[in-house]
Amino acid sequence: SGKKATATTAAATATTTAVAAATATTAAATATTTVAAAATATTAALR
């Protein structure tokens, strides 16, 4: 049963890592979108 527990823990760790990576990617995409929106607003204001 020890090996099963180790495998389960490894799977859970991998899942957590994948979720963290997805969260970071989403945060980066959101930041990029925010910067793009700010740039668009700035450009519009300068016109």
N, CA, C and O atoms as a Tripos MOL2 file, in Angstrom:
@<TRIPOS>MOLECULE
protein
  188   187    47     0     0
PROTEIN
NO_CHARGES

@<TRIPOS>ATOM
      1 N           0.8310   -1.2100    0.0000 N.3       1 SER1
      2 CA          0.0000    0.0000    0.0000 C.3       1 SER1
      3 C           0.8630    1.2560    0.0000 C.2       1 SER1
      4 O           0.4130    2.3240   -0.4160 O.2       1 SER1
      5 N           2.0930    1.1290    0.4630 N.am      2 GLY2
      6 CA          2.9830    2.2890    0.4980 C.3       2 GLY2
      7 C           3.2730    2.8290   -0.8820 C.2       2 GLY2
      8 O           3.3590    4.0390   -1.0880 O.2       2 GLY2
      9 N           3.4240    1.9040   -1.8400 N.am      3 LYS3
     10 CA          3.6950    2.3280   -3.2160 C.3       3 LYS3
     11 C           2.4870    3.0410   -3.8170 C.2       3 LYS3
     12 O           2.6260    4.0090   -4.5650 O.2       3 LYS3
     13 N           1.2880    2.5380   -3.4710 N.am      4 LYS4
     14 CA          0.0730    3.1790   -3.9730 C.3       4 LYS4
     15 C          -0.0480    4.5960   -3.4130 C.2       4 LYS4
     16 O          -0.4230    5.5260   -4.1260 O.2       4 LYS4
     17 N           0.2710    4.7440   -2.1440 N.am      5 ALA5
     18 CA          0.1890    6.0600   -1.5160 C.3       5 ALA5
     19 C           1.1810    7.0140   -2.1720 C.2       5 ALA5
     20 O           0.8700    8.1820   -2.4050 O.2       5 ALA5
     21 N           2.3660    6.5140   -2.4650 N.am      6 THR6
     22 CA          3.3870    7.3380   -3.1120 C.3       6 THR6
     23 C           2.9330    7.7610   -4.5020 C.2       6 THR6
     24 O           3.0970    8.9140   -4.9000 O.2       6 THR6
     25 N           2.3600    6.8130   -5.2310 N.am      7 ALA7
     26 CA          1.8720    7.1130   -6.5810 C.3       7 ALA7
     27 C           0.7400    8.1280   -6.5330 C.2       7 ALA7
     28 O           0.6710    9.0390   -7.3580 O.2       7 ALA7
     29 N          -0.1480    7.9600   -5.5560 N.am      8 THR8
     30 CA         -1.2750    8.8850   -5.4070 C.3       8 THR8
     31 C          -0.7750   10.2830   -5.0710 C.2       8 THR8
     32 O          -1.2620   11.2760   -5.6120 O.2       8 THR8
     33 N           0.1980   10.3480   -4.1770 N.am      9 THR9
     34 CA          0.7740   11.6330   -3.8010 C.3       9 THR9
     35 C           1.4480   12.2910   -4.9970 C.2       9 THR9
     36 O           1.3110   13.4960   -5.2110 O.2       9 THR9
     37 N           2.1750   11.4970   -5.7750 N.am     10 ALA10
     38 CA          2.8460   12.0330   -6.9620 C.3      10 ALA10
     39 C           1.8250   12.5680   -7.9580 C.2      10 ALA10
     40 O           2.0350   13.6200   -8.5620 O.2      10 ALA10
     41 N           0.7260   11.8480   -8.1310 N.am     11 ALA11
     42 CA         -0.3260   12.2930   -9.0490 C.3      11 ALA11
     43 C          -0.9600   13.5900   -8.5570 C.2      11 ALA11
     44 O          -1.2320   14.4960   -9.3450 O.2      11 ALA11
     45 N          -1.1910   13.6700   -7.2510 N.am     12 ALA12
     46 CA         -1.7820   14.8730   -6.6770 C.3      12 ALA12
     47 C          -0.8380   16.0600   -6.8410 C.2      12 ALA12
     48 O          -1.2750   17.1720   -7.1360 O.2      12 ALA12
     49 N           0.4430   15.8210   -6.6500 N.am     13 THR13
     50 CA          1.4380   16.8790   -6.8100 C.3      13 THR13
     51 C           1.4740   17.3690   -8.2530 C.2      13 THR13
     52 O           1.5290   18.5710   -8.5120 O.2      13 THR13
     53 N           1.4420   16.4250   -9.1820 N.am     14 ALA14
     54 CA          1.4460   16.7750  -10.6060 C.3      14 ALA14
     55 C           0.2110   17.5890  -10.9610 C.2      14 ALA14
     56 O           0.2950   18.5590  -11.7140 O.2      14 ALA14
     57 N          -0.9320   17.1950  -10.4190 N.am     15 THR15
     58 CA         -2.1780   17.9200  -10.6720 C.3      15 THR15
     59 C          -2.0990   19.3370  -10.1130 C.2      15 THR15
     60 O          -2.4930   20.3000  -10.7720 O.2      15 THR15
     61 N          -1.5840   19.4520   -8.8920 N.am     16 THR16
     62 CA         -1.4410   20.7650   -8.2650 C.3      16 THR16
     63 C          -0.5190   21.6540   -9.0840 C.2      16 THR16
     64 O          -0.7920   22.8390   -9.2760 O.2      16 THR16
     65 N           0.5750   21.0720   -9.5650 N.am     17 THR17
     66 CA          1.5270   21.8190  -10.3930 C.3      17 THR17
     67 C           0.8630   22.2840  -11.6840 C.2      17 THR17
     68 O           1.0500   23.4210  -12.1160 O.2      17 THR17
     69 N           0.0900   21.3960  -12.2920 N.am     18 ALA18
     70 CA         -0.6000   21.7390  -13.5370 C.3      18 ALA18
     71 C          -1.6180   22.8530  -13.3080 C.2      18 ALA18
     72 O          -1.7440   23.7620  -14.1280 O.2      18 ALA18
     73 N          -2.3390   22.7810  -12.1960 N.am     19 VAL19
     74 CA         -3.3210   23.8180  -11.8680 C.3      19 VAL19
     75 C          -2.6140   25.1510  -11.6190 C.2      19 VAL19
     76 O          -3.0790   26.1990  -12.0670 O.2      19 VAL19
     77 N          -1.4880   25.1030  -10.9040 N.am     20 ALA20
     78 CA         -0.7270   26.3140  -10.6370 C.3      20 ALA20
     79 C          -0.2170   26.9250  -11.9430 C.2      20 ALA20
     80 O          -0.2440   28.1440  -12.1150 O.2      20 ALA20
     81 N           0.2420   26.0840  -12.8500 N.am     21 ALA21
     82 CA          0.7240   26.5740  -14.1430 C.3      21 ALA21
     83 C          -0.4180   27.2090  -14.9350 C.2      21 ALA21
     84 O          -0.2400   28.2580  -15.5530 O.2      21 ALA21
     85 N          -1.5760   26.5790  -14.9150 N.am     22 ALA22
     86 CA         -2.7330   27.1250  -15.6180 C.3      22 ALA22
     87 C          -3.1440   28.4650  -15.0170 C.2      22 ALA22
     88 O          -3.4890   29.4010  -15.7380 O.2      22 ALA22
     89 N          -3.1040   28.5450  -13.6940 N.am     23 THR23
     90 CA         -3.4560   29.7930  -13.0090 C.3      23 THR23
     91 C          -2.4820   30.9010  -13.3820 C.2      23 THR23
     92 O          -2.8880   32.0350  -13.6390 O.2      23 THR23
     93 N          -1.1850   30.5670  -13.4130 N.am     24 ALA24
     94 CA         -0.1670   31.5500  -13.7810 C.3      24 ALA24
     95 C          -0.3520   32.0080  -15.2230 C.2      24 ALA24
     96 O          -0.2180   33.1930  -15.5270 O.2      24 ALA24
     97 N          -0.6620   31.0590  -16.1140 N.am     25 THR25
     98 CA         -0.8820   31.3900  -17.5180 C.3      25 THR25
     99 C          -2.0860   32.3080  -17.6640 C.2      25 THR25
    100 O          -2.0510   33.2810  -18.4170 O.2      25 THR25
    101 N          -3.1550   31.9890  -16.9340 N.am     26 THR26
    102 CA         -4.3600   32.8150  -16.9710 C.3      26 THR26
    103 C          -4.0760   34.2190  -16.4410 C.2      26 THR26
    104 O          -4.5380   35.2070  -17.0130 O.2      26 THR26
    105 N          -3.3180   34.3080  -15.3550 N.am     27 ALA27
    106 CA         -2.9620   35.5990  -14.7810 C.3      27 ALA27
    107 C          -2.1330   36.4110  -15.7730 C.2      27 ALA27
    108 O          -2.3420   37.6150  -15.9240 O.2      27 ALA27
    109 N          -1.1940   35.7540  -16.4470 N.am     28 ALA28
    110 CA         -0.3670   36.4430  -17.4320 C.3      28 ALA28
    111 C          -1.2150   36.9360  -18.5980 C.2      28 ALA28
    112 O          -1.0220   38.0510  -19.0840 O.2      28 ALA28
    113 N          -2.1490   36.1090  -19.0440 N.am     29 ALA29
    114 CA         -3.0370   36.5040  -20.1360 C.3      29 ALA29
    115 C          -3.9090   37.6890  -19.7290 C.2      29 ALA29
    116 O          -4.1340   38.6060  -20.5190 O.2      29 ALA29
    117 N          -4.3940   37.6610  -18.4950 N.am     30 THR30
    118 CA         -5.2140   38.7600  -17.9870 C.3      30 THR30
    119 C          -4.4070   40.0530  -17.9300 C.2      30 THR30
    120 O          -4.8930   41.1170  -18.3120 O.2      30 THR30
    121 N          -3.1670   39.9490  -17.4500 N.am     31 ALA31
    122 CA         -2.2970   41.1240  -17.3810 C.3      31 ALA31
    123 C          -2.0320   41.6810  -18.7740 C.2      31 ALA31
    124 O          -2.0560   42.8940  -18.9780 O.2      31 ALA31
    125 N          -1.7800   40.7890  -19.7330 N.am     32 THR32
    126 CA         -1.5330   41.2210  -21.1050 C.3      32 THR32
    127 C          -2.7500   41.9300  -21.6690 C.2      32 THR32
    128 O          -2.6240   42.9620  -22.3270 O.2      32 THR32
    129 N          -3.9220   41.3800  -21.4150 N.am     33 THR33
    130 CA         -5.1670   41.9860  -21.8790 C.3      33 THR33
    131 C          -5.3640   43.3600  -21.2530 C.2      33 THR33
    132 O          -5.7820   44.3040  -21.9230 O.2      33 THR33
    133 N          -5.0570   43.4640  -19.9540 N.am     34 THR34
    134 CA         -5.1920   44.7380  -19.2450 C.3      34 THR34
    135 C          -4.2550   45.7840  -19.8330 C.2      34 THR34
    136 O          -4.6520   46.9290  -20.0460 O.2      34 THR34
    137 N          -3.0170   45.3930  -20.0940 N.am     35 VAL35
    138 CA         -2.0460   46.3140  -20.6890 C.3      35 VAL35
    139 C          -2.5090   46.7410  -22.0770 C.2      35 VAL35
    140 O          -2.4170   47.9150  -22.4340 O.2      35 VAL35
    141 N          -3.0030   45.7910  -22.8550 N.am     36 ALA36
    142 CA         -3.4930   46.1140  -24.2000 C.3      36 ALA36
    143 C          -4.6760   47.0750  -24.1280 C.2      36 ALA36
    144 O          -4.7690   48.0100  -24.9230 O.2      36 ALA36
    145 N          -5.5710   46.8490  -23.1850 N.am     37 ALA37
    146 CA         -6.7280   47.7280  -23.0250 C.3      37 ALA37
    147 C          -6.2870   49.1290  -22.6200 C.2      37 ALA37
    148 O          -6.8280   50.1190  -23.1120 O.2      37 ALA37
    149 N          -5.3040   49.2160  -21.7250 N.am     38 ALA38
    150 CA         -4.7900   50.5190  -21.2970 C.3      38 ALA38
    151 C          -4.1350   51.2450  -22.4750 C.2      38 ALA38
    152 O          -4.3040   52.4530  -22.6420 O.2      38 ALA38
    153 N          -3.3920   50.4990  -23.2810 N.am     39 ALA39
    154 CA         -2.7420   51.0970  -24.4430 C.3      39 ALA39
    155 C          -3.7810   51.6070  -25.4310 C.2      39 ALA39
    156 O          -3.6220   52.6820  -26.0090 O.2      39 ALA39
    157 N          -4.8350   50.8410  -25.6200 N.am     40 THR40
    158 CA         -5.9120   51.2520  -26.5290 C.3      40 THR40
    159 C          -6.5940   52.5090  -26.0080 C.2      40 THR40
    160 O          -6.8800   53.4320  -26.7720 O.2      40 THR40
    161 N          -6.8530   52.5400  -24.7070 N.am     41 ALA41
    162 CA         -7.4990   53.7110  -24.1110 C.3      41 ALA41
    163 C          -6.6040   54.9350  -24.2230 C.2      41 ALA41
    164 O          -7.0780   56.0370  -24.4970 O.2      41 ALA41
    165 N          -5.2990   54.7340  -24.0070 N.am     42 THR42
    166 CA         -4.3510   55.8450  -24.1070 C.3      42 THR42
    167 C          -4.3010   56.3740  -25.5330 C.2      42 THR42
    168 O          -4.3080   57.5840  -25.7580 O.2      42 THR42
    169 N          -4.2500   55.4600  -26.4880 N.am     43 THR43
    170 CA         -4.2160   55.8540  -27.8970 C.3      43 THR43
    171 C          -5.4790   56.6270  -28.2570 C.2      43 THR43
    172 O          -5.4230   57.6430  -28.9500 O.2      43 THR43
    173 N          -6.6140   56.1350  -27.7770 N.am     44 ALA44
    174 CA         -7.8860   56.8000  -28.0630 C.3      44 ALA44
    175 C          -7.9080   58.1960  -27.4450 C.2      44 ALA44
    176 O          -8.4190   59.1380  -28.0520 O.2      44 ALA44
    177 N          -7.3580   58.3300  -26.2420 N.am     45 ALA45
    178 CA         -7.3550   59.6170  -25.5570 C.3      45 ALA45
    179 C          -6.4540   60.6220  -26.2820 C.2      45 ALA45
    180 O          -6.7290   61.8220  -26.2750 O.2      45 ALA45
    181 N          -5.3930   60.1380  -26.8990 N.am     46 LEU46
    182 CA         -4.4560   61.0290  -27.5890 C.3      46 LEU46
    183 C          -4.9870   61.5180  -28.9360 C.2      46 LEU46
    184 O          -4.4650   62.4790  -29.5010 O.2      46 LEU46
    185 N          -6.0130   60.8630  -29.4430 N.am     47 ARG47
    186 CA         -6.5120   61.2560  -30.7560 C.3      47 ARG47
    187 C          -7.3010   62.5360  -30.7230 C.2      47 ARG47
    188 O          -7.7840   62.9910  -31.7600 O.2      47 ARG47
@<TRIPOS>BOND
     1     1     2 1
     2     2     3 1
     3     3     4 2
     4     3     5 am
     5     5     6 1
     6     6     7 1
     7     7     8 2
     8     7     9 am
     9     9    10 1
    10    10    11 1
    11    11    12 2
    12    11    13 am
    13    13    14 1
    14    14    15 1
    15    15    16 2
    16    15    17 am
    17    17    18 1
    18    18    19 1
    19    19    20 2
    20    19    21 am
    21    21    22 1
    22    22    23 1
    23    23    24 2
    24    23    25 am
    25    25    26 1
    26    26    27 1
    27    27    28 2
    28    27    29 am
    29    29    30 1
    30    30    31 1
    31    31    32 2
    32    31    33 am
    33    33    34 1
    34    34    35 1
    35    35    36 2
    36    35    37 am
    37    37    38 1
    38    38    39 1
    39    39    40 2
    40    39    41 am
    41    41    42 1
    42    42    43 1
    43    43    44 2
    44    43    45 am
    45    45    46 1
    46    46    47 1
    47    47    48 2
    48    47    49 am
    49    49    50 1
    50    50    51 1
    51    51    52 2
    52    51    53 am
    53    53    54 1
    54    54    55 1
    55    55    56 2
    56    55    57 am
    57    57    58 1
    58    58    59 1
    59    59    60 2
    60    59    61 am
    61    61    62 1
    62    62    63 1
    63    63    64 2
    64    63    65 am
    65    65    66 1
    66    66    67 1
    67    67    68 2
    68    67    69 am
    69    69    70 1
    70    70    71 1
    71    71    72 2
    72    71    73 am
    73    73    74 1
    74    74    75 1
    75    75    76 2
    76    75    77 am
    77    77    78 1
    78    78    79 1
    79    79    80 2
    80    79    81 am
    81    81    82 1
    82    82    83 1
    83    83    84 2
    84    83    85 am
    85    85    86 1
    86    86    87 1
    87    87    88 2
    88    87    89 am
    89    89    90 1
    90    90    91 1
    91    91    92 2
    92    91    93 am
    93    93    94 1
    94    94    95 1
    95    95    96 2
    96    95    97 am
    97    97    98 1
    98    98    99 1
    99    99   100 2
   100    99   101 am
   101   101   102 1
   102   102   103 1
   103   103   104 2
   104   103   105 am
   105   105   106 1
   106   106   107 1
   107   107   108 2
   108   107   109 am
   109   109   110 1
   110   110   111 1
   111   111   112 2
   112   111   113 am
   113   113   114 1
   114   114   115 1
   115   115   116 2
   116   115   117 am
   117   117   118 1
   118   118   119 1
   119   119   120 2
   120   119   121 am
   121   121   122 1
   122   122   123 1
   123   123   124 2
   124   123   125 am
   125   125   126 1
   126   126   127 1
   127   127   128 2
   128   127   129 am
   129   129   130 1
   130   130   131 1
   131   131   132 2
   132   131   133 am
   133   133   134 1
   134   134   135 1
   135   135   136 2
   136   135   137 am
   137   137   138 1
   138   138   139 1
   139   139   140 2
   140   139   141 am
   141   141   142 1
   142   142   143 1
   143   143   144 2
   144   143   145 am
   145   145   146 1
   146   146   147 1
   147   147   148 2
   148   147   149 am
   149   149   150 1
   150   150   151 1
   151   151   152 2
   152   151   153 am
   153   153   154 1
   154   154   155 1
   155   155   156 2
   156   155   157 am
   157   157   158 1
   158   158   159 1
   159   159   160 2
   160   159   161 am
   161   161   162 1
   162   162   163 1
   163   163   164 2
   164   163   165 am
   165   165   166 1
   166   166   167 1
   167   167   168 2
   168   167   169 am
   169   169   170 1
   170   170   171 1
   171   171   172 2
   172   171   173 am
   173   173   174 1
   174   174   175 1
   175   175   176 2
   176   175   177 am
   177   177   178 1
   178   178   179 1
   179   179   180 2
   180   179   181 am
   181   181   182 1
   182   182   183 1
   183   183   184 2
   184   183   185 am
   185   185   186 1
   186   186   187 1
   187   187   188 2
@<TRIPOS>SUBSTRUCTURE
     1 SER1         2 RESIDUE 1 A SER
     2 GLY2         6 RESIDUE 1 A GLY
     3 LYS3        10 RESIDUE 1 A LYS
     4 LYS4        14 RESIDUE 1 A LYS
     5 ALA5        18 RESIDUE 1 A ALA
     6 THR6        22 RESIDUE 1 A THR
     7 ALA7        26 RESIDUE 1 A ALA
     8 THR8        30 RESIDUE 1 A THR
     9 THR9        34 RESIDUE 1 A THR
    10 ALA10       38 RESIDUE 1 A ALA
    11 ALA11       42 RESIDUE 1 A ALA
    12 ALA12       46 RESIDUE 1 A ALA
    13 THR13       50 RESIDUE 1 A THR
    14 ALA14       54 RESIDUE 1 A ALA
    15 THR15       58 RESIDUE 1 A THR
    16 THR16       62 RESIDUE 1 A THR
    17 THR17       66 RESIDUE 1 A THR
    18 ALA18       70 RESIDUE 1 A ALA
    19 VAL19       74 RESIDUE 1 A VAL
    20 ALA20       78 RESIDUE 1 A ALA
    21 ALA21       82 RESIDUE 1 A ALA
    22 ALA22       86 RESIDUE 1 A ALA
    23 THR23       90 RESIDUE 1 A THR
    24 ALA24       94 RESIDUE 1 A ALA
    25 THR25       98 RESIDUE 1 A THR
    26 THR26      102 RESIDUE 1 A THR
    27 ALA27      106 RESIDUE 1 A ALA
    28 ALA28      110 RESIDUE 1 A ALA
    29 ALA29      114 RESIDUE 1 A ALA
    30 THR30      118 RESIDUE 1 A THR
    31 ALA31      122 RESIDUE 1 A ALA
    32 THR32      126 RESIDUE 1 A THR
    33 THR33      130 RESIDUE 1 A THR
    34 THR34      134 RESIDUE 1 A THR
    35 VAL35      138 RESIDUE 1 A VAL
    36 ALA36      142 RESIDUE 1 A ALA
    37 ALA37      146 RESIDUE 1 A ALA
    38 ALA38      150 RESIDUE 1 A ALA
    39 ALA39      154 RESIDUE 1 A ALA
    40 THR40      158 RESIDUE 1 A THR
    41 ALA41      162 RESIDUE 1 A ALA
    42 THR42      166 RESIDUE 1 A THR
    43 THR43      170 RESIDUE 1 A THR
    44 ALA44      174 RESIDUE 1 A ALA
    45 ALA45      178 RESIDUE 1 A ALA
    46 LEU46      182 RESIDUE 1 A LEU
    47 ARG47      186 RESIDUE 1 A ARG
